[in-house]
Amino acid sequence: MAHRVLVIEDDPTLGLVIQDNLRSEGYEVDVAANGASAIRHTQTATPDIIILDLTLPDCDGLDLLPVLRLRGQVPIIILTARNQQPEKLTGLRLGADDYITKPFDMEELMARIRAVLRRARPSVGRIRLGAMTIDFVNKHASRGKRSIPFTHREFELLSYLAERRDIVVHRDELLRAVWGYLDTDVITRTVDFAIARLRKKIELDRHHPQFIRTAHGDGYCLSGVTDEEATNHKAKLSAPQAGANAIK
């Protein structure tokens, strides 16, 4: 089923351009030119993601954002000509999932949409890495009874690797899919720093990683993954013989 996108944009030309590009990618698109129209759209059809301009004729997008949030946990990407850092931080604090400043590249907007949709609905529910359990749906990680704090980006990065377990995922792919960046030459170390932080939390010896392995010059590969759902299902069917079936 195609994802439904609600574009809240008062510039009719830009709204049409975004709509045409989204439809060419297979999305269903609704366009609202003001806040009142946007609220009516959310009442008739729940979108999978919202693209929100902050400058609207009948309200400030920052005031509209928490109202849209009250109607459900729909991912929101702020789209605006404003470039002030405080407003970006305010939007993110109010619940926006990402922020793009005009003028922007349409391919970058598409990449950001895909990244936000993917982390909003992870295809992998819960996994085990040795003694550690990671629940992507409820955003919770633990080792035994001890909770391990993960950032949203760390959950997103690990989820992407878990979906492609035992496969080398290139840094450029991670930058595009997880961060939504197109110009990957500028920030080549971003992925490496994020992986280093993940290893500190996951690996018993981060200098000799067991789970997140480096493919030198290429990227990273997640291995040794056990699907928690599959393990629990086996336990119910054949207890007490069921055990972890780690993928090597």
PyMOL commands that set and color helices and strands:
alter all, ss='L'
color gray80, all
select helices_A, chain A and resi 12-24+35-44+61-70+85-93+106-120+152-163+171-179+190-202+228-238
alter helices_A, ss='H'
color red, helices_A
select strands_A, chain A and resi 4-8+28-32+49-53+76-80+98-101+126-129+132-135+140-143+146-147+169-170+212-215+219-222+225-227
alter strands_A, ss='S'
color yellow, strands_A
deselect
rebuild
show_as cartoon
